[in-house]
């Protein structure tokens, strides 16, 4: 549980929260390609014979609710058009180029918004689950940025899609240590993932093992960054983007076999069971209550706020994760609008996604306070409560009409319209499916894309889903089931 306050003698109270911690700059960088669902189908048909498992995966691929995913290349990228899937060595070489480039650009954006000097950065906290080299990718990002070599660096690994939130939590603890010593902390937070090139490795497993692996339909590429400040020695400036009010980290008991991202000779492979959406959704409410109760300023009116009193920046790990939390917390789609939009436009970029959702969320008027939440291997639950910059936030209550409004999308070819209304997905042909008709969301790899639509990097996203086995039956509570894929045709 997060501390409730820092001794006032050690801070200058630059920010309004008791912790005196804030995100003062955000930056998101997507690669130049947005690829539609047809990309996976092109690669699958090009290199693999028809099979029952492949048919199921490609059918599911048409019903994910994702319009496009960000990728470092289109369907003709050379590494996904070799006779065999790329090796870890090849993947590492490309990450050192493309991953570092995306990371540097995301960091520059965050530093620019902050407005401070790169020489004032005191720490760097980075994370990735799609690269394992030593020295880590952060070493090369630091060199290209021109950051002092004496800056303290921490590289987090093994935390998957919860990595962005874990990096914020780690940076907050470092900043509080500096506050206690009366020293300034300006911490660069960085998350980067290149998932798209794992498409061939995932297709190999689908073909060889006849597994229905849905992660290949969901993952994407992105880098995102933030600057966290403890306010000590901070000059008057534009003010915080988000003030940090408190956080909580917990592991769901006996769930380490349910969600993971295993090392493989050809990259990494998703591990996911059908219990994940149910476990994740059930854990959110008690975590939220504990966190709210630990933050005194949330009770100034004499009563505890409800989940609906906040906007939610939920990591869009997959459709069942989003709608499961929405239902468990009695939210509306409008509360989760930023998560839905990132999911539909960019897919799931694992650890880099949560900062992208927060970046998107500040585009719109909404609640003064925000709950940021993500899940990772373990199963780990990360949750942070933030306060938006006042000129961005609005206390206007949203009407039920707006809360129920649809988010529309088209696939890469422009031939399909999809509407996500709460727990339903409807296609232009009139076919309606509930989100329970789709397989479970998962923990990581992605796929490579297709159409070479160049897209200027803007906001961001991430996340994935995968299902083991050739059939998915509805569970009794309906939260983790799905129709056999033949029913989706």
Rosetta blueprint (number, residue, H / E / L):
1 X L
2 X L
3 X L
4 X L
5 X L
6 X L
7 X L
8 X H
9 X H
10 X H
11 X L
12 X L
13 X L
14 X L
15 X L
16 X L
17 X L
18 X L
19 X L
20 X L
21 X L
22 X E
23 X E
24 X E
25 X E
26 X E
27 X E
28 X E
29 X E
30 X L
31 X L
32 X L
33 X E
34 X E
35 X E
36 X L
37 X L
38 X H
39 X H
40 X H
41 X H
42 X H
43 X H
44 X H
45 X H
46 X H
47 X H
48 X L
49 X L
50 X L
51 X L
52 X H
53 X H
54 X H
55 X H
56 X H
57 X H
58 X H
59 X H
60 X H
61 X H
62 X L
63 X L
64 X L
65 X L
66 X L
67 X L
68 X L
69 X E
70 X E
71 X E
72 X L
73 X L
74 X L
75 X L
76 X L
77 X L
78 X H
79 X H
80 X H
81 X L
82 X L
83 X L
84 X L
85 X L
86 X L
87 X L
88 X H
89 X H
90 X H
91 X H
92 X H
93 X H
94 X H
95 X H
96 X H
97 X H
98 X H
99 X H
100 X H
101 X H
102 X H
103 X H
104 X H
105 X H
106 X H
107 X H
108 X H
109 X H
110 X H
111 X H
112 X H
113 X H
114 X H
115 X L
116 X L
117 X L
118 X H
119 X H
120 X H
121 X L
122 X L
123 X E
124 X E
125 X E
126 X E
127 X E
128 X L
129 X L
130 X L
131 X L
132 X L
133 X L
134 X L
135 X L
136 X L
137 X H
138 X H
139 X H
140 X H
141 X H
142 X H
143 X H
144 X H
145 X H
146 X L
147 X L
148 X L
149 X L
150 X L
151 X L
152 X E
153 X E
154 X E
155 X E
156 X E
157 X L
158 X L
159 X L
160 X H
161 X H
162 X H
163 X H
164 X H
165 X H
166 X H
167 X H
168 X H
169 X H
170 X H
171 X H
172 X H
173 X H
174 X H
175 X H
176 X H
177 X H
178 X H
179 X H
180 X H
181 X L
182 X L
183 X L
184 X L
185 X L
186 X E
187 X E
188 X E
189 X E
190 X E
191 X E
192 X E
193 X E
194 X L
195 X L
196 X H
197 X H
198 X H
199 X H
200 X H
201 X H
202 X H
203 X H
204 X H
205 X H
206 X H
207 X H
208 X H
209 X H
210 X L
211 X L
212 X L
213 X L
214 X H
215 X H
216 X H
217 X H
218 X L
219 X E
220 X L
221 X L
222 X E
223 X E
224 X E
225 X E
226 X E
227 X E
228 X E
229 X E
230 X L
231 X L
232 X L
233 X L
234 X L
235 X L
236 X L
237 X L
238 X L
239 X L
240 X L
241 X L
242 X E
243 X E
244 X E
245 X E
246 X E
247 X E
248 X E
249 X E
250 X E
251 X E
252 X L
253 X L
254 X L
255 X L
256 X L
257 X L
258 X L
259 X E
260 X E
261 X E
262 X E
263 X E
264 X E
265 X L
266 X L
267 X E
268 X E
269 X E
270 X E
271 X E
272 X E
273 X L
274 X L
275 X L
276 X H
277 X H
278 X H
279 X H
280 X H
281 X H
282 X H
283 X H
284 X H
285 X H
286 X H
287 X H
288 X H
289 X H
290 X H
291 X H
292 X H
293 X H
294 X L
295 X L
296 X H
297 X H
298 X H
299 X H
300 X L
301 X L
302 X L
303 X L
304 X L
305 X L
306 X L
307 X H
308 X H
309 X H
310 X L
311 X E
312 X E
313 X E
314 X E
315 X L
316 X L
317 X L
318 X L
319 X H
320 X H
321 X H
322 X H
323 X H
324 X H
325 X H
326 X H
327 X H
328 X H
329 X L
330 X L
331 X L
332 X L
333 X H
334 X H
335 X H
336 X H
337 X H
338 X H
339 X H
340 X H
341 X H
342 X H
343 X H
344 X H
345 X H
346 X H
347 X L
348 X E
349 X L
350 X H
351 X H
352 X H
353 X H
354 X H
355 X H
356 X H
357 X H
358 X H
359 X H
360 X H
361 X H
362 X L
363 X L
364 X L
365 X L
366 X L
367 X L
368 X L
369 X E
370 X E
371 X E
372 X E
373 X E
374 X E
375 X E
376 X E
377 X L
378 X L
379 X L
380 X E
381 X E
382 X E
383 X E
384 X E
385 X E
386 X E
387 X E
388 X E
389 X L
390 X L
391 X L
392 X L
393 X L
394 X L
395 X L
396 X L
397 X L
398 X L
399 X L
400 X H
401 X H
402 X H
403 X H
404 X L
405 X L
406 X L
407 X E
408 X E
409 X E
410 X E
411 X L
412 X L
413 X L
414 X L
415 X L
416 X L
417 X E
418 X E
419 X E
420 X E
421 X E
422 X L
423 X L
424 X E
425 X E
426 X E
427 X E
428 X L
429 X L
430 X L
431 X L
432 X E
433 X E
434 X E
435 X H
436 X H
437 X H
438 X L
439 X L
440 X L
441 X E
442 X E
443 X L
444 X L
445 X L
446 X E
447 X L
448 X L
449 X L
450 X L
451 X L
452 X L
453 X E
454 X E
455 X L
456 X L
457 X L
458 X L
459 X L
460 X L
461 X L
462 X L
463 X L
464 X E
465 X E
466 X L
467 X L
468 X L
469 X L
470 X L
471 X L
472 X L
473 X L
474 X L
475 X L
476 X L
477 X L
478 X L
479 X L
480 X L
481 X L
482 X L
483 X L
484 X L
485 X H
486 X H
487 X H
488 X H
489 X L
